[in-house]
Amino acid sequence: ASVPLSRPPPPLPPQEEEIPELEIDVDELLDMETDDTRAARVKELLVDCYKPTEAFISGLLDKIRGMQKLSTPQKK
């Protein structure tokens, strides 16, 4: 008597990558004196991030510089 071959289980659906929540307090960054201080703070917050963070940090600092220009009253 032949034994019926059991089928392999269907493949599991790919698991969604767990994306950790991260909040960056922009007001805190705006209060800092220099871009270096800001960059260091953002690097601290992203310490668990395994993807490259340099481009993100420089983009964020550019945006913050733009926000500073908006929030600082222009002297005439």
Predicted model as a PDB file, atoms N, CA, C, CB and O in Angstrom, pLDDT in the B-factor column:
MODEL        1                                                                  
ATOM      1  N   ALA A   1       0.858  -1.198   0.000  1.00 63.00           N  
ATOM      2  CA  ALA A   1       0.000   0.000   0.000  1.00 63.00           C  
ATOM      3  C   ALA A   1       0.886   1.238   0.000  1.00 63.00           C  
ATOM      4  CB  ALA A   1      -0.966   0.011   1.237  1.00 63.00           C  
ATOM      5  O   ALA A   1       1.886   1.307   0.715  1.00 63.00           O  
ATOM      6  N   SER A   2       0.505   2.197  -0.804  1.00 64.00           N  
ATOM      7  CA  SER A   2       1.322   3.423  -0.860  1.00 64.00           C  
ATOM      8  C   SER A   2       0.800   4.437   0.158  1.00 64.00           C  
ATOM      9  CB  SER A   2       1.307   4.038  -2.298  1.00 64.00           C  
ATOM     10  O   SER A   2      -0.404   4.548   0.392  1.00 64.00           O  
ATOM     11  N   VAL A   3       1.714   5.155   0.741  1.00 64.00           N  
ATOM     12  CA  VAL A   3       1.352   6.171   1.735  1.00 64.00           C  
ATOM     13  C   VAL A   3       1.186   7.498   0.997  1.00 64.00           C  
ATOM     14  CB  VAL A   3       2.442   6.283   2.880  1.00 64.00           C  
ATOM     15  O   VAL A   3       2.104   7.920   0.295  1.00 64.00           O  
ATOM     16  N   PRO A   4       0.028   8.172   1.138  1.00 65.00           N  
ATOM     17  CA  PRO A   4      -0.122   9.456   0.443  1.00 65.00           C  
ATOM     18  C   PRO A   4       0.880  10.471   0.985  1.00 65.00           C  
ATOM     19  CB  PRO A   4      -1.565   9.996   0.594  1.00 65.00           C  
ATOM     20  O   PRO A   4       1.078  10.584   2.194  1.00 65.00           O  
ATOM     21  N   LEU A   5       1.504  11.200   0.074  1.00 71.00           N  
ATOM     22  CA  LEU A   5       2.467  12.229   0.491  1.00 71.00           C  
ATOM     23  C   LEU A   5       1.704  13.419   1.058  1.00 71.00           C  
ATOM     24  CB  LEU A   5       3.376  12.674  -0.705  1.00 71.00           C  
ATOM     25  O   LEU A   5       0.730  13.887   0.468  1.00 71.00           O  
ATOM     26  N   SER A   6       2.152  13.892   2.191  1.00 74.00           N  
ATOM     27  CA  SER A   6       1.459  15.061   2.735  1.00 74.00           C  
ATOM     28  C   SER A   6       2.012  16.316   2.051  1.00 74.00           C  
ATOM     29  CB  SER A   6       1.630  15.147   4.298  1.00 74.00           C  
ATOM     30  O   SER A   6       3.202  16.409   1.753  1.00 74.00           O  
ATOM     31  N   ARG A   7       1.128  17.259   1.817  1.00 74.00           N  
ATOM     32  CA  ARG A   7       1.553  18.497   1.152  1.00 74.00           C  
ATOM     33  C   ARG A   7       2.268  19.386   2.150  1.00 74.00           C  
ATOM     34  CB  ARG A   7       0.343  19.244   0.531  1.00 74.00           C  
ATOM     35  O   ARG A   7       1.940  19.390   3.336  1.00 74.00           O  
ATOM     36  N   PRO A   8       3.244  20.139   1.670  1.00 72.00           N  
ATOM     37  CA  PRO A   8       3.883  21.100   2.593  1.00 72.00           C  
ATOM     38  C   PRO A   8       2.866  22.191   2.929  1.00 72.00           C  
ATOM     39  CB  PRO A   8       5.194  21.728   1.959  1.00 72.00           C  
ATOM     40  O   PRO A   8       1.997  22.496   2.113  1.00 72.00           O  
ATOM     41  N   PRO A   9       2.965  22.774   4.106  1.00 71.00           N  
ATOM     42  CA  PRO A   9       2.014  23.837   4.463  1.00 71.00           C  
ATOM     43  C   PRO A   9       2.193  25.015   3.507  1.00 71.00           C  
ATOM     44  CB  PRO A   9       2.215  24.296   5.946  1.00 71.00           C  
ATOM     45  O   PRO A   9       3.292  25.233   2.997  1.00 71.00           O  
ATOM     46  N   PRO A  10       1.125  25.777   3.259  1.00 73.00           N  
ATOM     47  CA  PRO A  10       1.278  26.931   2.368  1.00 73.00           C  
ATOM     48  C   PRO A  10       2.264  27.929   2.970  1.00 73.00           C  
ATOM     49  CB  PRO A  10      -0.093  27.612   2.110  1.00 73.00           C  
ATOM     50  O   PRO A  10       2.382  28.023   4.191  1.00 73.00           O  
ATOM     51  N   PRO A  11       2.967  28.670   2.126  1.00 75.00           N  
ATOM     52  CA  PRO A  11       3.939  29.638   2.681  1.00 75.00           C  
ATOM     53  C   PRO A  11       3.222  30.697   3.508  1.00 75.00           C  
ATOM     54  CB  PRO A  11       4.754  30.316   1.547  1.00 75.00           C  
ATOM     55  O   PRO A  11       2.106  31.109   3.190  1.00 75.00           O  
ATOM     56  N   LEU A  12       3.875  31.119   4.556  1.00 71.00           N  
ATOM     57  CA  LEU A  12       3.297  32.157   5.415  1.00 71.00           C  
ATOM     58  C   LEU A  12       3.365  33.494   4.693  1.00 71.00           C  
ATOM     59  CB  LEU A  12       4.038  32.232   6.783  1.00 71.00           C  
ATOM     60  O   LEU A  12       4.311  33.744   3.946  1.00 71.00           O  
ATOM     61  N   PRO A  13       2.370  34.364   4.906  1.00 71.00           N  
ATOM     62  CA  PRO A  13       2.456  35.690   4.283  1.00 71.00           C  
ATOM     63  C   PRO A  13       3.658  36.437   4.862  1.00 71.00           C  
ATOM     64  CB  PRO A  13       1.137  36.504   4.506  1.00 71.00           C  
ATOM     65  O   PRO A  13       3.997  36.247   6.030  1.00 71.00           O  
ATOM     66  N   PRO A  14       4.296  37.276   4.068  1.00 71.00           N  
ATOM     67  CA  PRO A  14       5.463  37.996   4.599  1.00 71.00           C  
ATOM     68  C   PRO A  14       5.056  38.867   5.783  1.00 71.00           C  
ATOM     69  CB  PRO A  14       6.119  38.866   3.499  1.00 71.00           C  
ATOM     70  O   PRO A  14       4.004  39.506   5.767  1.00 71.00           O  
ATOM     71  N   GLN A  15       5.888  38.881   6.788  1.00 69.00           N  
ATOM     72  CA  GLN A  15       5.574  39.671   7.981  1.00 69.00           C  
ATOM     73  C   GLN A  15       5.858  41.150   7.700  1.00 69.00           C  
ATOM     74  CB  GLN A  15       6.398  39.175   9.212  1.00 69.00           C  
ATOM     75  O   GLN A  15       6.882  41.498   7.112  1.00 69.00           O  
ATOM     76  N   GLU A  16       4.945  41.998   8.125  1.00 73.00           N  
ATOM     77  CA  GLU A  16       5.184  43.441   8.020  1.00 73.00           C  
ATOM     78  C   GLU A  16       6.350  43.765   8.948  1.00 73.00           C  
ATOM     79  CB  GLU A  16       3.891  44.286   8.394  1.00 73.00           C  
ATOM     80  O   GLU A  16       6.443  43.246  10.060  1.00 73.00           O  
ATOM     81  N   GLU A  17       7.228  44.627   8.470  1.00 69.00           N  
ATOM     82  CA  GLU A  17       8.328  45.035   9.333  1.00 69.00           C  
ATOM     83  C   GLU A  17       7.764  45.885  10.452  1.00 69.00           C  
ATOM     84  CB  GLU A  17       9.421  45.808   8.538  1.00 69.00           C  
ATOM     85  O   GLU A  17       6.977  46.801  10.210  1.00 69.00           O  
ATOM     86  N   GLU A  18       8.155  45.589  11.650  1.00 71.00           N  
ATOM     87  CA  GLU A  18       7.706  46.383  12.797  1.00 71.00           C  
ATOM     88  C   GLU A  18       8.430  47.722  12.744  1.00 71.00           C  
ATOM     89  CB  GLU A  18       7.978  45.641  14.163  1.00 71.00           C  
ATOM     90  O   GLU A  18       9.658  47.771  12.810  1.00 71.00           O  
ATOM     91  N   ILE A  19       7.674  48.799  12.625  1.00 68.00           N  
ATOM     92  CA  ILE A  19       8.310  50.121  12.569  1.00 68.00           C  
ATOM     93  C   ILE A  19       8.107  50.792  13.921  1.00 68.00           C  
ATOM     94  CB  ILE A  19       7.718  51.004  11.402  1.00 68.00           C  
ATOM     95  O   ILE A  19       6.981  51.107  14.303  1.00 68.00           O  
ATOM     96  N   PRO A  20       9.202  51.007  14.639  1.00 68.00           N  
ATOM     97  CA  PRO A  20       9.051  51.610  15.969  1.00 68.00           C  
ATOM     98  C   PRO A  20       8.579  53.058  15.852  1.00 68.00           C  
ATOM     99  CB  PRO A  20      10.384  51.546  16.748  1.00 68.00           C  
ATOM    100  O   PRO A  20       8.949  53.773  14.920  1.00 68.00           O  
ATOM    101  N   GLU A  21       7.770  53.471  16.798  1.00 79.00           N  
ATOM    102  CA  GLU A  21       7.321  54.861  16.843  1.00 79.00           C  
ATOM    103  C   GLU A  21       8.467  55.706  17.375  1.00 79.00           C  
ATOM    104  CB  GLU A  21       6.037  55.024  17.730  1.00 79.00           C  
ATOM    105  O   GLU A  21       9.203  55.287  18.269  1.00 79.00           O  
ATOM    106  N   LEU A  22       8.606  56.884  16.822  1.00 82.00           N  
ATOM    107  CA  LEU A  22       9.649  57.777  17.309  1.00 82.00           C  
ATOM    108  C   LEU A  22       9.130  59.191  17.221  1.00 82.00           C  
ATOM    109  CB  LEU A  22      10.969  57.613  16.502  1.00 82.00           C  
ATOM    110  O   LEU A  22       8.647  59.621  16.174  1.00 82.00           O  
ATOM    111  N   GLU A  23       9.228  59.909  18.314  1.00 88.00           N  
ATOM    112  CA  GLU A  23       8.818  61.305  18.292  1.00 88.00           C  
ATOM    113  C   GLU A  23      10.051  62.163  18.425  1.00 88.00           C  
ATOM    114  CB  GLU A  23       7.798  61.619  19.417  1.00 88.00           C  
ATOM    115  O   GLU A  23      10.908  61.928  19.278  1.00 88.00           O  
ATOM    116  N   ILE A  24      10.126  63.162  17.566  1.00 89.00           N  
ATOM    117  CA  ILE A  24      11.216  64.133  17.659  1.00 89.00           C  
ATOM    118  C   ILE A  24      10.561  65.462  17.997  1.00 89.00           C  
ATOM    119  CB  ILE A  24      12.070  64.217  16.314  1.00 89.00           C  
ATOM    120  O   ILE A  24       9.700  65.947  17.263  1.00 89.00           O  
ATOM    121  N   ASP A  25      10.972  66.039  19.105  1.00 92.00           N  
ATOM    122  CA  ASP A  25      10.392  67.290  19.567  1.00 92.00           C  
ATOM    123  C   ASP A  25      11.068  68.449  18.838  1.00 92.00           C  
ATOM    124  CB  ASP A  25      10.539  67.438  21.108  1.00 92.00           C  
ATOM    125  O   ASP A  25      12.174  68.862  19.185  1.00 92.00           O  
ATOM    126  N   VAL A  26      10.376  68.964  17.820  1.00 91.00           N  
ATOM    127  CA  VAL A  26      10.958  70.021  16.993  1.00 91.00           C  
ATOM    128  C   VAL A  26      11.175  71.288  17.812  1.00 91.00           C  
ATOM    129  CB  VAL A  26      10.055  70.319  15.784  1.00 91.00           C  
ATOM    130  O   VAL A  26      12.162  71.995  17.606  1.00 91.00           O  
ATOM    131  N   ASP A  27      10.257  71.587  18.746  1.00 92.00           N  
ATOM    132  CA  ASP A  27      10.436  72.780  19.583  1.00 92.00           C  
ATOM    133  C   ASP A  27      11.730  72.687  20.384  1.00 92.00           C  
ATOM    134  CB  ASP A  27       9.236  72.960  20.534  1.00 92.00           C  
ATOM    135  O   ASP A  27      12.453  73.671  20.544  1.00 92.00           O  
ATOM    136  N   GLU A  28      12.007  71.482  20.884  1.00 94.00           N  
ATOM    137  CA  GLU A  28      13.253  71.281  21.638  1.00 94.00           C  
ATOM    138  C   GLU A  28      14.447  71.576  20.734  1.00 94.00           C  
ATOM    139  CB  GLU A  28      13.339  69.825  22.201  1.00 94.00           C  
ATOM    140  O   GLU A  28      15.405  72.227  21.151  1.00 94.00           O  
ATOM    141  N   LEU A  29      14.384  71.091  19.487  1.00 93.00           N  
ATOM    142  CA  LEU A  29      15.490  71.321  18.559  1.00 93.00           C  
ATOM    143  C   LEU A  29      15.608  72.794  18.214  1.00 93.00           C  
ATOM    144  CB  LEU A  29      15.306  70.498  17.285  1.00 93.00           C  
ATOM    145  O   LEU A  29      16.716  73.317  18.101  1.00 93.00           O  
ATOM    146  N   LEU A  30      14.471  73.472  18.046  1.00 92.00           N  
ATOM    147  CA  LEU A  30      14.504  74.905  17.717  1.00 92.00           C  
ATOM    148  C   LEU A  30      15.156  75.714  18.834  1.00 92.00           C  
ATOM    149  CB  LEU A  30      13.082  75.429  17.455  1.00 92.00           C  
ATOM    150  O   LEU A  30      15.777  76.745  18.578  1.00 92.00           O  
ATOM    151  N   ASP A  31      15.015  75.243  20.078  1.00 93.00           N  
ATOM    152  CA  ASP A  31      15.586  75.968  21.221  1.00 93.00           C  
ATOM    153  C   ASP A  31      17.096  75.793  21.324  1.00 93.00           C  
ATOM    154  CB  ASP A  31      14.935  75.503  22.510  1.00 93.00           C  
ATOM    155  O   ASP A  31      17.757  76.541  22.045  1.00 93.00           O  
ATOM    156  N   MET A  32      17.647  74.814  20.614  1.00 93.00           N  
ATOM    157  CA  MET A  32      19.089  74.563  20.715  1.00 93.00           C  
ATOM    158  C   MET A  32      19.862  75.608  19.914  1.00 93.00           C  
ATOM    159  CB  MET A  32      19.435  73.136  20.215  1.00 93.00           C  
ATOM    160  O   MET A  32      19.362  76.162  18.935  1.00 93.00           O  
ATOM    161  N   GLU A  33      21.091  75.860  20.355  1.00 92.00           N  
ATOM    162  CA  GLU A  33      21.876  76.942  19.768  1.00 92.00           C  
ATOM    163  C   GLU A  33      22.436  76.616  18.382  1.00 92.00           C  
ATOM    164  CB  GLU A  33      23.004  77.290  20.688  1.00 92.00           C  
ATOM    165  O   GLU A  33      22.376  77.447  17.475  1.00 92.00           O  
ATOM    166  N   THR A  34      22.977  75.414  18.218  1.00 94.00           N  
ATOM    167  CA  THR A  34      23.708  75.120  16.984  1.00 94.00           C  
ATOM    168  C   THR A  34      23.183  73.877  16.288  1.00 94.00           C  
ATOM    169  CB  THR A  34      25.182  74.951  17.279  1.00 94.00           C  
ATOM    170  O   THR A  34      22.523  73.034  16.895  1.00 94.00           O  
ATOM    171  N   ASP A  35      23.492  73.780  14.993  1.00 93.00           N  
ATOM    172  CA  ASP A  35      23.132  72.595  14.229  1.00 93.00           C  
ATOM    173  C   ASP A  35      23.832  71.361  14.783  1.00 93.00           C  
ATOM    174  CB  ASP A  35      23.481  72.786  12.753  1.00 93.00           C  
ATOM    175  O   ASP A  35      23.278  70.262  14.761  1.00 93.00           O  
ATOM    176  N   ASP A  36      25.061  71.549  15.282  1.00 95.00           N  
ATOM    177  CA  ASP A  36      25.801  70.410  15.825  1.00 95.00           C  
ATOM    178  C   ASP A  36      25.068  69.815  17.027  1.00 95.00           C  
ATOM    179  CB  ASP A  36      27.227  70.833  16.225  1.00 95.00           C  
ATOM    180  O   ASP A  36      24.961  68.597  17.166  1.00 95.00           O  
ATOM    181  N   THR A  37      24.565  70.699  17.895  1.00 95.00           N  
ATOM    182  CA  THR A  37      23.813  70.238  19.068  1.00 95.00           C  
ATOM    183  C   THR A  37      22.562  69.513  18.616  1.00 95.00           C  
ATOM    184  CB  THR A  37      23.445  71.423  19.997  1.00 95.00           C  
ATOM    185  O   THR A  37      22.218  68.455  19.143  1.00 95.00           O  
ATOM    186  N   ARG A  38      21.879  70.094  17.629  1.00 95.00           N  
ATOM    187  CA  ARG A  38      20.650  69.467  17.121  1.00 95.00           C  
ATOM    188  C   ARG A  38      20.957  68.098  16.522  1.00 95.00           C  
ATOM    189  CB  ARG A  38      19.973  70.371  16.063  1.00 95.00           C  
ATOM    190  O   ARG A  38      20.269  67.118  16.805  1.00 95.00           O  
ATOM    191  N   ALA A  39      21.998  68.042  15.692  1.00 95.00           N  
ATOM    192  CA  ALA A  39      22.360  66.780  15.034  1.00 95.00           C  
ATOM    193  C   ALA A  39      22.671  65.718  16.081  1.00 95.00           C  
ATOM    194  CB  ALA A  39      23.574  66.978  14.089  1.00 95.00           C  
ATOM    195  O   ALA A  39      22.259  64.566  15.944  1.00 95.00           O  
ATOM    196  N   ALA A  40      23.396  66.104  17.123  1.00 95.00           N  
ATOM    197  CA  ALA A  40      23.752  65.152  18.175  1.00 95.00           C  
ATOM    198  C   ALA A  40      22.489  64.635  18.867  1.00 95.00           C  
ATOM    199  CB  ALA A  40      24.703  65.808  19.206  1.00 95.00           C  
ATOM    200  O   ALA A  40      22.378  63.445  19.162  1.00 95.00           O  
ATOM    201  N   ARG A  41      21.544  65.535  19.122  1.00 95.00           N  
ATOM    202  CA  ARG A  41      20.293  65.136  19.787  1.00 95.00           C  
ATOM    203  C   ARG A  41      19.492  64.178  18.907  1.00 95.00           C  
ATOM    204  CB  ARG A  41      19.440  66.378  20.128  1.00 95.00           C  
ATOM    205  O   ARG A  41      18.972  63.175  19.397  1.00 95.00           O  
ATOM    206  N   VAL A  42      19.392  64.478  17.619  1.00 94.00           N  
ATOM    207  CA  VAL A  42      18.627  63.619  16.716  1.00 94.00           C  
ATOM    208  C   VAL A  42      19.317  62.257  16.593  1.00 94.00           C  
ATOM    209  CB  VAL A  42      18.473  64.284  15.317  1.00 94.00           C  
ATOM    210  O   VAL A  42      18.651  61.223  16.552  1.00 94.00           O  
ATOM    211  N   LYS A  43      20.656  62.260  16.533  1.00 93.00           N  
ATOM    212  CA  LYS A  43      21.395  60.988  16.479  1.00 93.00           C  
ATOM    213  C   LYS A  43      21.087  60.141  17.707  1.00 93.00           C  
ATOM    214  CB  LYS A  43      22.918  61.242  16.376  1.00 93.00           C  
ATOM    215  O   LYS A  43      20.916  58.926  17.609  1.00 93.00           O  
ATOM    216  N   GLU A  44      21.019  60.805  18.881  1.00 92.00           N  
ATOM    217  CA  GLU A  44      20.664  60.105  20.127  1.00 92.00           C  
ATOM    218  C   GLU A  44      19.304  59.423  19.981  1.00 92.00           C  
ATOM    219  CB  GLU A  44      20.643  61.093  21.327  1.00 92.00           C  
ATOM    220  O   GLU A  44      19.133  58.260  20.346  1.00 92.00           O  
ATOM    221  N   LEU A  45      18.337  60.177  19.437  1.00 91.00           N  
ATOM    222  CA  LEU A  45      16.981  59.642  19.301  1.00 91.00           C  
ATOM    223  C   LEU A  45      16.944  58.486  18.308  1.00 91.00           C  
ATOM    224  CB  LEU A  45      16.012  60.745  18.859  1.00 91.00           C  
ATOM    225  O   LEU A  45      16.142  57.564  18.455  1.00 91.00           O  
ATOM    226  N   LEU A  46      17.809  58.534  17.300  1.00 90.00           N  
ATOM    227  CA  LEU A  46      17.809  57.516  16.251  1.00 90.00           C  
ATOM    228  C   LEU A  46      18.796  56.392  16.518  1.00 90.00           C  
ATOM    229  CB  LEU A  46      18.120  58.150  14.925  1.00 90.00           C  
ATOM    230  O   LEU A  46      19.098  55.603  15.622  1.00 90.00           O  
ATOM    231  N   VAL A  47      19.301  56.313  17.741  1.00 89.00           N  
ATOM    232  CA  VAL A  47      20.360  55.344  18.047  1.00 89.00           C  
ATOM    233  C   VAL A  47      19.935  53.908  17.728  1.00 89.00           C  
ATOM    234  CB  VAL A  47      20.754  55.448  19.519  1.00 89.00           C  
ATOM    235  O   VAL A  47      20.775  53.085  17.361  1.00 89.00           O  
ATOM    236  N   ASP A  48      18.649  53.600  17.862  1.00 84.00           N  
ATOM    237  CA  ASP A  48      18.186  52.235  17.586  1.00 84.00           C  
ATOM    238  C   ASP A  48      17.855  52.013  16.114  1.00 84.00           C  
ATOM    239  CB  ASP A  48      16.967  51.923  18.428  1.00 84.00           C  
ATOM    240  O   ASP A  48      17.513  50.901  15.711  1.00 84.00           O  
ATOM    241  N   CYS A  49      17.955  53.062  15.320  1.00 82.00           N  
ATOM    242  CA  CYS A  49      17.597  52.943  13.904  1.00 82.00           C  
ATOM    243  C   CYS A  49      18.765  52.319  13.153  1.00 82.00           C  
ATOM    244  CB  CYS A  49      17.226  54.333  13.294  1.00 82.00           C  
ATOM    245  O   CYS A  49      19.889  52.817  13.213  1.00 82.00           O  
ATOM    246  N   TYR A  50      18.493  51.224  12.445  1.00 80.00           N  
ATOM    247  CA  TYR A  50      19.587  50.531  11.758  1.00 80.00           C  
ATOM    248  C   TYR A  50      19.730  50.996  10.311  1.00 80.00           C  
ATOM    249  CB  TYR A  50      19.361  49.021  11.795  1.00 80.00           C  
ATOM    250  O   TYR A  50      20.643  50.562   9.608  1.00 80.00           O  
ATOM    251  N   LYS A  51      18.835  51.874   9.865  1.00 83.00           N  
ATOM    252  CA  LYS A  51      18.964  52.397   8.502  1.00 83.00           C  
ATOM    253  C   LYS A  51      19.848  53.630   8.545  1.00 83.00           C  
ATOM    254  CB  LYS A  51      17.567  52.732   7.880  1.00 83.00           C  
ATOM    255  O   LYS A  51      20.009  54.236   9.604  1.00 83.00           O  
ATOM    256  N   PRO A  52      20.424  54.012   7.412  1.00 88.00           N  
ATOM    257  CA  PRO A  52      21.274  55.223   7.407  1.00 88.00           C  
ATOM    258  C   PRO A  52      20.469  56.447   7.825  1.00 88.00           C  
ATOM    259  CB  PRO A  52      21.892  55.453   6.003  1.00 88.00           C  
ATOM    260  O   PRO A  52      19.361  56.665   7.335  1.00 88.00           O  
ATOM    261  N   THR A  53      21.025  57.240   8.726  1.00 89.00           N  
ATOM    262  CA  THR A  53      20.279  58.379   9.266  1.00 89.00           C  
ATOM    263  C   THR A  53      20.842  59.721   8.814  1.00 89.00           C  
ATOM    264  CB  THR A  53      20.272  58.320  10.774  1.00 89.00           C  
ATOM    265  O   THR A  53      20.206  60.754   9.026  1.00 89.00           O  
ATOM    266  N   GLU A  54      22.032  59.728   8.190  1.00 91.00           N  
ATOM    267  CA  GLU A  54      22.668  61.001   7.833  1.00 91.00           C  
ATOM    268  C   GLU A  54      21.775  61.889   6.971  1.00 91.00           C  
ATOM    269  CB  GLU A  54      23.966  60.739   7.106  1.00 91.00           C  
ATOM    270  O   GLU A  54      21.606  63.071   7.268  1.00 91.00           O  
ATOM    271  N   ALA A  55      21.201  61.325   5.904  1.00 93.00           N  
ATOM    272  CA  ALA A  55      20.377  62.122   4.988  1.00 93.00           C  
ATOM    273  C   ALA A  55      19.143  62.643   5.714  1.00 93.00           C  
ATOM    274  CB  ALA A  55      19.960  61.285   3.754  1.00 93.00           C  
ATOM    275  O   ALA A  55      18.733  63.787   5.514  1.00 93.00           O  
ATOM    276  N   PHE A  56      18.553  61.799   6.560  1.00 92.00           N  
ATOM    277  CA  PHE A  56      17.367  62.222   7.319  1.00 92.00           C  
ATOM    278  C   PHE A  56      17.726  63.391   8.224  1.00 92.00           C  
ATOM    279  CB  PHE A  56      16.793  61.046   8.157  1.00 92.00           C  
ATOM    280  O   PHE A  56      17.006  64.388   8.275  1.00 92.00           O  
ATOM    281  N   ILE A  57      18.839  63.268   8.936  1.00 92.00           N  
ATOM    282  CA  ILE A  57      19.237  64.311   9.891  1.00 92.00           C  
ATOM    283  C   ILE A  57      19.522  65.612   9.159  1.00 92.00           C  
ATOM    284  CB  ILE A  57      20.479  63.871  10.701  1.00 92.00           C  
ATOM    285  O   ILE A  57      19.078  66.673   9.599  1.00 92.00           O  
ATOM    286  N   SER A  58      20.259  65.556   8.042  1.00 94.00           N  
ATOM    287  CA  SER A  58      20.577  66.810   7.359  1.00 94.00           C  
ATOM    288  C   SER A  58      19.315  67.443   6.780  1.00 94.00           C  
ATOM    289  CB  SER A  58      21.610  66.570   6.245  1.00 94.00           C  
ATOM    290  O   SER A  58      19.185  68.667   6.771  1.00 94.00           O  
ATOM    291  N   GLY A  59      18.376  66.612   6.291  1.00 94.00           N  
ATOM    292  CA  GLY A  59      17.118  67.153   5.795  1.00 94.00           C  
ATOM    293  C   GLY A  59      16.317  67.808   6.909  1.00 94.00           C  
ATOM    294  O   GLY A  59      15.726  68.871   6.723  1.00 94.00           O  
ATOM    295  N   LEU A  60      16.305  67.158   8.076  1.00 93.00           N  
ATOM    296  CA  LEU A  60      15.575  67.700   9.221  1.00 93.00           C  
ATOM    297  C   LEU A  60      16.186  69.028   9.658  1.00 93.00           C  
ATOM    298  CB  LEU A  60      15.578  66.698  10.392  1.00 93.00           C  
ATOM    299  O   LEU A  60      15.461  69.978   9.955  1.00 93.00           O  
ATOM    300  N   LEU A  61      17.510  69.097   9.698  1.00 93.00           N  
ATOM    301  CA  LEU A  61      18.170  70.342  10.107  1.00 93.00           C  
ATOM    302  C   LEU A  61      17.877  71.462   9.109  1.00 93.00           C  
ATOM    303  CB  LEU A  61      19.695  70.131  10.235  1.00 93.00           C  
ATOM    304  O   LEU A  61      17.702  72.614   9.504  1.00 93.00           O  
ATOM    305  N   ASP A  62      17.822  71.128   7.812  1.00 94.00           N  
ATOM    306  CA  ASP A  62      17.465  72.145   6.813  1.00 94.00           C  
ATOM    307  C   ASP A  62      16.077  72.702   7.100  1.00 94.00           C  
ATOM    308  CB  ASP A  62      17.518  71.553   5.383  1.00 94.00           C  
ATOM    309  O   ASP A  62      15.867  73.915   7.066  1.00 94.00           O  
ATOM    310  N   LYS A  63      15.135  71.812   7.383  1.00 92.00           N  
ATOM    311  CA  LYS A  63      13.763  72.250   7.657  1.00 92.00           C  
ATOM    312  C   LYS A  63      13.718  73.118   8.915  1.00 92.00           C  
ATOM    313  CB  LYS A  63      12.826  71.030   7.816  1.00 92.00           C  
ATOM    314  O   LYS A  63      12.996  74.114   8.968  1.00 92.00           O  
ATOM    315  N   ILE A  64      14.497  72.728   9.925  1.00 90.00           N  
ATOM    316  CA  ILE A  64      14.504  73.493  11.178  1.00 90.00           C  
ATOM    317  C   ILE A  64      15.099  74.877  10.940  1.00 90.00           C  
ATOM    318  CB  ILE A  64      15.302  72.744  12.278  1.00 90.00           C  
ATOM    319  O   ILE A  64      14.618  75.865  11.494  1.00 90.00           O  
ATOM    320  N   ARG A  65      16.145  74.950  10.118  1.00 89.00           N  
ATOM    321  CA  ARG A  65      16.706  76.268   9.792  1.00 89.00           C  
ATOM    322  C   ARG A  65      15.634  77.127   9.130  1.00 89.00           C  
ATOM    323  CB  ARG A  65      17.949  76.133   8.860  1.00 89.00           C  
ATOM    324  O   ARG A  65      15.515  78.314   9.432  1.00 89.00           O  
ATOM    325  N   GLY A  66      14.852  76.532   8.229  1.00 89.00           N  
ATOM    326  CA  GLY A  66      13.770  77.259   7.572  1.00 89.00           C  
ATOM    327  C   GLY A  66      12.726  77.730   8.574  1.00 89.00           C  
ATOM    328  O   GLY A  66      12.202  78.838   8.463  1.00 89.00           O  
ATOM    329  N   MET A  67      12.424  76.873   9.563  1.00 86.00           N  
ATOM    330  CA  MET A  67      11.432  77.240  10.580  1.00 86.00           C  
ATOM    331  C   MET A  67      11.949  78.373  11.459  1.00 86.00           C  
ATOM    332  CB  MET A  67      11.073  76.021  11.447  1.00 86.00           C  
ATOM    333  O   MET A  67      11.182  79.234  11.888  1.00 86.00           O  
ATOM    334  N   GLN A  68      13.254  78.367  11.726  1.00 80.00           N  
ATOM    335  CA  GLN A  68      13.829  79.431  12.556  1.00 80.00           C  
ATOM    336  C   GLN A  68      13.665  80.767  11.853  1.00 80.00           C  
ATOM    337  CB  GLN A  68      15.326  79.156  12.859  1.00 80.00           C  
ATOM    338  O   GLN A  68      13.331  81.773  12.478  1.00 80.00           O  
ATOM    339  N   LYS A  69      13.905  80.768  10.540  1.00 78.00           N  
ATOM    340  CA  LYS A  69      13.776  82.016   9.789  1.00 78.00           C  
ATOM    341  C   LYS A  69      12.345  82.531   9.882  1.00 78.00           C  
ATOM    342  CB  LYS A  69      14.184  81.813   8.311  1.00 78.00           C  
ATOM    343  O   LYS A  69      12.116  83.736   9.977  1.00 78.00           O  
ATOM    344  N   LEU A  70      11.374  81.602   9.853  1.00 76.00           N  
ATOM    345  CA  LEU A  70       9.974  82.009   9.944  1.00 76.00           C  
ATOM    346  C   LEU A  70       9.622  82.522  11.337  1.00 76.00           C  
ATOM    347  CB  LEU A  70       9.065  80.845   9.578  1.00 76.00           C  
ATOM    348  O   LEU A  70       8.853  83.473  11.474  1.00 76.00           O  
ATOM    349  N   SER A  71      10.183  81.894  12.370  1.00 69.00           N  
ATOM    350  CA  SER A  71       9.776  82.242  13.730  1.00 69.00           C  
ATOM    351  C   SER A  71      10.551  83.442  14.282  1.00 69.00           C  
ATOM    352  CB  SER A  71       9.964  81.045  14.646  1.00 69.00           C  
ATOM    353  O   SER A  71      10.100  84.076  15.236  1.00 69.00           O  
ATOM    354  N   THR A  72      11.705  83.760  13.698  1.00 64.00           N  
ATOM    355  CA  THR A  72      12.483  84.895  14.176  1.00 64.00           C  
ATOM    356  C   THR A  72      11.969  86.132  13.442  1.00 64.00           C  
ATOM    357  CB  THR A  72      14.034  84.681  13.944  1.00 64.00           C  
ATOM    358  O   THR A  72      12.013  86.190  12.213  1.00 64.00           O  
ATOM    359  N   PRO A  73      11.480  87.126  14.198  1.00 64.00           N  
ATOM    360  CA  PRO A  73      11.000  88.337  13.523  1.00 64.00           C  
ATOM    361  C   PRO A  73      12.150  88.977  12.742  1.00 64.00           C  
ATOM    362  CB  PRO A  73      10.404  89.350  14.552  1.00 64.00           C  
ATOM    363  O   PRO A  73      13.253  89.135  13.265  1.00 64.00           O  
ATOM    364  N   GLN A  74      11.883  89.338  11.503  1.00 57.00           N  
ATOM    365  CA  GLN A  74      12.917  89.952  10.685  1.00 57.00           C  
ATOM    366  C   GLN A  74      13.132  91.395  11.126  1.00 57.00           C  
ATOM    367  CB  GLN A  74      12.543  89.889   9.191  1.00 57.00           C  
ATOM    368  O   GLN A  74      12.184  92.171  11.248  1.00 57.00           O  
ATOM    369  N   LYS A  75      14.394  91.737  11.361  1.00 56.00           N  
ATOM    370  CA  LYS A  75      14.701  93.128  11.737  1.00 56.00           C  
ATOM    371  C   LYS A  75      14.865  93.918  10.444  1.00 56.00           C  
ATOM    372  CB  LYS A  75      16.008  93.222  12.641  1.00 56.00           C  
ATOM    373  O   LYS A  75      15.498  93.462   9.492  1.00 56.00           O  
ATOM    374  N   LYS A  76      14.272  95.125  10.435  1.00 51.00           N  
ATOM    375  CA  LYS A  76      14.370  95.951   9.213  1.00 51.00           C  
ATOM    376  C   LYS A  76      15.332  97.089   9.434  1.00 51.00           C  
ATOM    377  CB  LYS A  76      12.988  96.503   8.797  1.00 51.00           C  
ATOM    378  O   LYS A  76      15.553  97.895   8.530  1.00 51.00           O  
TER     379      LYS A  76                                                      
ENDMDL                                                                          
END                                                                             
